[in-house]
Amino acid sequence: MTRIDLDDLPPKVAALLAKVATGEPVLLVEKGVVVGRLVGAAAAPDDAAEAEPAPTPEETAKEIFEQFRSSIEDEF
């Protein structure tokens, strides 16, 4: 499962995602084309976040590289 930390997003985007109601659809649009769909779900209990194992160094490096690549692509 992909995890998006709202603290890592711009404040406007984080606020919009935080307000999504359970079952409410969210469209991801890029240059006028729908590139993805999300559906709001009930917030998980805090215990679930703590039970998640820490990412391995390889996973962390992969995530950092993907964020870097994405930011470079956004610039050009």
N, CA, C and O atoms as a GROMACS GRO file, in nm:
protein
  304
    1MET      N    1   0.085  -0.117   0.000
    1MET     CA    2   0.000   0.000   0.000
    1MET      C    3   0.089   0.123   0.000
    1MET      O    4   0.188   0.130   0.073
    2THR      N    5   0.053   0.220  -0.081
    2THR     CA    6   0.125   0.346  -0.087
    2THR      C    7   0.078   0.435   0.027
    2THR      O    8  -0.042   0.445   0.054
    3ARG      N    9   0.172   0.499   0.091
    3ARG     CA   10   0.139   0.588   0.203
    3ARG      C   11   0.183   0.729   0.168
    3ARG      O   12   0.297   0.750   0.127
    4ILE      N   13   0.092   0.826   0.185
    4ILE     CA   14   0.123   0.966   0.161
    4ILE      C   15   0.111   1.039   0.294
    4ILE      O   16   0.005   1.040   0.356
    5ASP      N   17   0.220   1.100   0.337
    5ASP     CA   18   0.221   1.176   0.461
    5ASP      C   19   0.175   1.318   0.430
    5ASP      O   20   0.240   1.388   0.352
    6LEU      N   21   0.065   1.361   0.488
    6LEU     CA   22   0.011   1.494   0.461
    6LEU      C   23   0.109   1.605   0.499
    6LEU      O   24   0.102   1.714   0.444
    7ASP      N   25   0.200   1.576   0.593
    7ASP     CA   26   0.300   1.676   0.631
    7ASP      C   27   0.399   1.705   0.518
    7ASP      O   28   0.461   1.811   0.515
    8ASP      N   29   0.412   1.610   0.424
    8ASP     CA   30   0.505   1.627   0.313
    8ASP      C   31   0.444   1.702   0.195
    8ASP      O   32   0.515   1.738   0.101
    9LEU      N   33   0.314   1.726   0.200
    9LEU     CA   34   0.244   1.791   0.089
    9LEU      C   35   0.229   1.940   0.114
    9LEU      O   36   0.238   1.986   0.228
   10PRO      N   37   0.207   2.016   0.006
   10PRO     CA   38   0.178   2.159   0.026
   10PRO      C   39   0.052   2.175   0.112
   10PRO      O   40  -0.038   2.092   0.104
   11PRO      N   41   0.045   2.278   0.195
   11PRO     CA   42  -0.066   2.294   0.288
   11PRO      C   43  -0.205   2.289   0.224
   11PRO      O   44  -0.297   2.230   0.281
   12LYS      N   45  -0.221   2.349   0.107
   12LYS     CA   46  -0.352   2.350   0.041
   12LYS      C   47  -0.396   2.208   0.004
   12LYS      O   48  -0.511   2.170   0.026
   13VAL      N   49  -0.304   2.130  -0.052
   13VAL     CA   50  -0.335   1.993  -0.091
   13VAL      C   51  -0.364   1.908   0.032
   13VAL      O   52  -0.459   1.830   0.033
   14ALA      N   53  -0.283   1.924   0.136
   14ALA     CA   54  -0.304   1.848   0.259
   14ALA      C   55  -0.441   1.878   0.320
   14ALA      O   56  -0.510   1.787   0.366
   15ALA      N   57  -0.480   2.005   0.320
   15ALA     CA   58  -0.610   2.043   0.376
   15ALA      C   59  -0.725   1.982   0.294
   15ALA      O   60  -0.823   1.934   0.351
   16LEU      N   61  -0.712   1.984   0.161
   16LEU     CA   62  -0.816   1.925   0.077
   16LEU      C   63  -0.830   1.775   0.101
   16LEU      O   64  -0.941   1.724   0.112
   17LEU      N   65  -0.718   1.705   0.108
   17LEU     CA   66  -0.723   1.561   0.130
   17LEU      C   67  -0.775   1.527   0.270
   17LEU      O   68  -0.845   1.427   0.288
   18ALA      N   69  -0.741   1.608   0.369
   18ALA     CA   70  -0.785   1.583   0.506
   18ALA      C   71  -0.936   1.599   0.519
   18ALA      O   72  -0.997   1.537   0.606
   19LYS      N   73  -0.998   1.681   0.433
   19LYS     CA   74  -1.142   1.706   0.442
   19LYS      C   75  -1.226   1.607   0.361
   19LYS      O   76  -1.349   1.616   0.364
   20VAL      N   77  -1.164   1.513   0.290
   20VAL     CA   78  -1.239   1.418   0.209
   20VAL      C   79  -1.321   1.327   0.299
   20VAL      O   80  -1.269   1.267   0.393
   21ALA      N   81  -1.451   1.319   0.271
   21ALA     CA   82  -1.541   1.236   0.352
   21ALA      C   83  -1.529   1.089   0.312
   21ALA      O   84  -1.486   1.057   0.202
   22THR      N   85  -1.568   1.003   0.402
   22THR     CA   86  -1.568   0.860   0.375
   22THR      C   87  -1.654   0.829   0.253
   22THR      O   88  -1.771   0.869   0.247
   23GLY      N   89  -1.596   0.759   0.156
   23GLY     CA   90  -1.668   0.723   0.034
   23GLY      C   91  -1.667   0.829  -0.074
   23GLY      O   92  -1.709   0.803  -0.187
   24GLU      N   93  -1.618   0.948  -0.043
   24GLU     CA   94  -1.614   1.057  -0.142
   24GLU      C   95  -1.500   1.033  -0.241
   24GLU      O   96  -1.387   1.009  -0.200
   25PRO      N   97  -1.530   1.038  -0.372
   25PRO     CA   98  -1.423   1.015  -0.471
   25PRO      C   99  -1.335   1.140  -0.487
   25PRO      O  100  -1.382   1.253  -0.474
   26VAL      N  101  -1.209   1.116  -0.516
   26VAL     CA  102  -1.112   1.222  -0.544
   26VAL      C  103  -1.045   1.187  -0.676
   26VAL      O  104  -0.990   1.078  -0.691
   27LEU      N  105  -1.049   1.279  -0.771
   27LEU     CA  106  -0.984   1.257  -0.900
   27LEU      C  107  -0.846   1.322  -0.899
   27LEU      O  108  -0.831   1.435  -0.852
   28LEU      N  109  -0.747   1.252  -0.950
   28LEU     CA  110  -0.613   1.307  -0.968
   28LEU      C  111  -0.601   1.346  -1.115
   28LEU      O  112  -0.608   1.260  -1.203
   29VAL      N  113  -0.581   1.475  -1.141
   29VAL     CA  114  -0.581   1.526  -1.278
   29VAL      C  115  -0.446   1.590  -1.307
   29VAL      O  116  -0.393   1.666  -1.226
   30GLU      N  117  -0.391   1.558  -1.424
   30GLU     CA  118  -0.265   1.617  -1.469
   30GLU      C  119  -0.283   1.665  -1.612
   30GLU      O  120  -0.314   1.586  -1.701
   31LYS      N  121  -0.265   1.795  -1.634
   31LYS     CA  122  -0.281   1.857  -1.766
   31LYS      C  123  -0.416   1.825  -1.827
   31LYS      O  124  -0.427   1.800  -1.948
   32GLY      N  125  -0.520   1.826  -1.743
   32GLY     CA  126  -0.656   1.804  -1.791
   32GLY      C  127  -0.695   1.659  -1.809
   32GLY      O  128  -0.808   1.631  -1.851
   33VAL      N  129  -0.606   1.566  -1.779
   33VAL     CA  130  -0.635   1.423  -1.797
   33VAL      C  131  -0.640   1.356  -1.661
   33VAL      O  132  -0.552   1.377  -1.577
   34VAL      N  133  -0.742   1.274  -1.639
   34VAL     CA  134  -0.753   1.199  -1.514
   34VAL      C  135  -0.645   1.092  -1.514
   34VAL      O  136  -0.641   1.006  -1.602
   35VAL      N  137  -0.558   1.097  -1.412
   35VAL     CA  138  -0.448   1.001  -1.403
   35VAL      C  139  -0.466   0.905  -1.286
   35VAL      O  140  -0.388   0.810  -1.271
   36GLY      N  141  -0.567   0.929  -1.204
   36GLY     CA  142  -0.591   0.840  -1.090
   36GLY      C  143  -0.717   0.877  -1.017
   36GLY      O  144  -0.771   0.987  -1.033
   37ARG      N  145  -0.764   0.784  -0.938
   37ARG     CA  146  -0.883   0.805  -0.856
   37ARG      C  147  -0.856   0.752  -0.716
   37ARG      O  148  -0.794   0.648  -0.699
   38LEU      N  149  -0.903   0.825  -0.618
   38LEU     CA  150  -0.895   0.783  -0.478
   38LEU      C  151  -1.034   0.788  -0.420
   38LEU      O  152  -1.120   0.861  -0.468
   39VAL      N  153  -1.057   0.710  -0.315
   39VAL     CA  154  -1.185   0.713  -0.245
   39VAL      C  155  -1.154   0.735  -0.098
   39VAL      O  156  -1.071   0.665  -0.040
   40GLY      N  157  -1.222   0.832  -0.038
   40GLY     CA  158  -1.201   0.862   0.103
   40GLY      C  159  -1.241   0.744   0.190
   40GLY      O  160  -1.339   0.676   0.163
   41ALA      N  161  -1.164   0.722   0.295
   41ALA     CA  162  -1.192   0.614   0.389
   41ALA      C  163  -1.187   0.671   0.530
   41ALA      O  164  -1.133   0.779   0.553
   42ALA      N  165  -1.243   0.596   0.622
   42ALA     CA  166  -1.240   0.638   0.762
   42ALA      C  167  -1.095   0.636   0.810
   42ALA      O  168  -1.016   0.552   0.768
   43ALA      N  169  -1.061   0.728   0.897
   43ALA     CA  170  -0.925   0.735   0.951
   43ALA      C  171  -0.896   0.609   1.031
   43ALA      O  172  -0.980   0.561   1.108
   44ALA      N  173  -0.776   0.557   1.014
   44ALA     CA  174  -0.734   0.438   1.089
   44ALA      C  175  -0.697   0.480   1.231
   44ALA      O  176  -0.657   0.594   1.254
   45PRO      N  177  -0.711   0.389   1.325
   45PRO     CA  178  -0.669   0.421   1.462
   45PRO      C  179  -0.519   0.450   1.467
   45PRO      O  180  -0.443   0.400   1.384
   46ASP      N  181  -0.477   0.529   1.563
   46ASP     CA  182  -0.336   0.565   1.575
   46ASP      C  183  -0.246   0.443   1.597
   46ASP      O  184  -0.129   0.446   1.559
   47ASP      N  185  -0.299   0.337   1.658
   47ASP     CA  186  -0.220   0.217   1.683
   47ASP      C  187  -0.171   0.155   1.553
   47ASP      O  188  -0.063   0.096   1.550
   48ALA      N  189  -0.249   0.167   1.446
   48ALA     CA  190  -0.211   0.108   1.318
   48ALA      C  191  -0.084   0.175   1.265
   48ALA      O  192   0.001   0.107   1.207
   49ALA      N  193  -0.071   0.304   1.283
   49ALA     CA  194   0.047   0.375   1.234
   49ALA      C  195   0.172   0.332   1.312
   49ALA      O  196   0.280   0.320   1.254
   50GLU      N  197   0.157   0.308   1.440
   50GLU     CA  198   0.270   0.268   1.522
   50GLU      C  199   0.310   0.123   1.495
   50GLU      O  200   0.428   0.088   1.511
   51ALA      N  201   0.216   0.039   1.455
   51ALA     CA  202   0.244  -0.102   1.432
   51ALA      C  203   0.318  -0.124   1.300
   51ALA      O  204   0.374  -0.231   1.278
   52GLU      N  205   0.318  -0.024   1.213
   52GLU     CA  206   0.385  -0.037   1.084
   52GLU      C  207   0.536  -0.042   1.104
   52GLU      O  208   0.592   0.041   1.174
   53PRO      N  209   0.602  -0.141   1.041
   53PRO     CA  210   0.747  -0.152   1.059
   53PRO      C  211   0.820  -0.035   0.992
   53PRO      O  212   0.772   0.024   0.896
   54ALA      N  213   0.936  -0.004   1.046
   54ALA     CA  214   1.016   0.105   0.989
   54ALA      C  215   1.065   0.064   0.851
   54ALA      O  216   1.098  -0.053   0.830
   55PRO      N  217   1.071   0.159   0.757
   55PRO     CA  218   1.118   0.124   0.622
   55PRO      C  219   1.266   0.087   0.625
   55PRO      O  220   1.343   0.137   0.706
   56THR      N  221   1.303  -0.003   0.535
   56THR     CA  222   1.443  -0.042   0.524
   56THR      C  223   1.520   0.072   0.458
   56THR      O  224   1.460   0.158   0.395
   57PRO      N  225   1.652   0.073   0.472
   57PRO     CA  226   1.732   0.178   0.407
   57PRO      C  227   1.711   0.181   0.255
   57PRO      O  228   1.712   0.287   0.193
   58GLU      N  229   1.691   0.062   0.195
   58GLU     CA  230   1.668   0.056   0.051
   58GLU      C  231   1.536   0.123   0.014
   58GLU      O  232   1.528   0.196  -0.085
   59GLU      N  233   1.432   0.099   0.095
   59GLU     CA  234   1.302   0.162   0.069
   59GLU      C  235   1.312   0.312   0.085
   59GLU      O  236   1.255   0.387   0.005
   60THR      N  237   1.383   0.357   0.187
   60THR     CA  238   1.400   0.500   0.210
   60THR      C  239   1.475   0.565   0.094
   60THR      O  240   1.436   0.672   0.046
   61ALA      N  241   1.582   0.500   0.048
   61ALA     CA  242   1.659   0.553  -0.065
   61ALA      C  243   1.573   0.558  -0.190
   61ALA      O  244   1.579   0.655  -0.266
   62LYS      N  245   1.493   0.455  -0.212
   62LYS     CA  246   1.406   0.451  -0.330
   62LYS      C  247   1.305   0.566  -0.326
   62LYS      O  248   1.281   0.631  -0.427
   63GLU      N  249   1.246   0.590  -0.208
   63GLU     CA  250   1.148   0.698  -0.195
   63GLU      C  251   1.213   0.834  -0.219
   63GLU      O  252   1.156   0.919  -0.288
   64ILE      N  253   1.331   0.854  -0.164
   64ILE     CA  254   1.402   0.981  -0.184
   64ILE      C  255   1.434   1.002  -0.331
   64ILE      O  256   1.417   1.112  -0.384
   65PHE      N  257   1.481   0.896  -0.398
   65PHE     CA  258   1.513   0.906  -0.541
   65PHE      C  259   1.388   0.938  -0.622
   65PHE      O  260   1.394   1.022  -0.712
   66GLU      N  261   1.275   0.875  -0.591
   66GLU     CA  262   1.150   0.901  -0.663
   66GLU      C  263   1.105   1.046  -0.644
   66GLU      O  264   1.060   1.110  -0.739
   67GLN      N  265   1.118   1.098  -0.522
   67GLN     CA  266   1.080   1.237  -0.497
   67GLN      C  267   1.172   1.332  -0.574
   67GLN      O  268   1.127   1.432  -0.631
   68PHE      N  269   1.301   1.301  -0.576
   68PHE     CA  270   1.397   1.383  -0.649
   68PHE      C  271   1.366   1.381  -0.799
   68PHE      O  272   1.361   1.485  -0.864
   69ARG      N  273   1.344   1.261  -0.853
   69ARG     CA  274   1.312   1.247  -0.996
   69ARG      C  275   1.186   1.324  -1.031
   69ARG      O  276   1.180   1.391  -1.134
   70SER      N  277   1.086   1.314  -0.946
   70SER     CA  278   0.960   1.383  -0.969
   70SER      C  279   0.979   1.534  -0.969
   70SER      O  280   0.924   1.605  -1.053
   71SER      N  281   1.058   1.584  -0.874
   71SER     CA  282   1.081   1.729  -0.868
   71SER      C  283   1.158   1.778  -0.990
   71SER      O  284   1.131   1.888  -1.040
   72ILE      N  285   1.254   1.698  -1.038
   72ILE     CA  286   1.329   1.735  -1.158
   72ILE      C  287   1.236   1.736  -1.280
   72ILE      O  288   1.242   1.829  -1.361
   73GLU      N  289   1.150   1.635  -1.293
   73GLU     CA  290   1.056   1.632  -1.404
   73GLU      C  291   0.960   1.749  -1.400
   73GLU      O  292   0.923   1.802  -1.505
   74ASP      N  293   0.919   1.790  -1.282
   74ASP     CA  294   0.828   1.904  -1.268
   74ASP      C  295   0.894   2.033  -1.315
   74ASP      O  296   0.826   2.122  -1.367
   75GLU      N  297   1.026   2.044  -1.296
   75GLU     CA  298   1.098   2.165  -1.335
   75GLU      C  299   1.114   2.175  -1.486
   75GLU      O  300   1.119   2.286  -1.540
   76PHE      N  301   1.124   2.061  -1.554
   76PHE     CA  302   1.148   2.062  -1.698
   76PHE      C  303   1.029   2.008  -1.766
   76PHE      O  304   1.026   2.000  -1.888
   0.00000   0.00000   0.00000
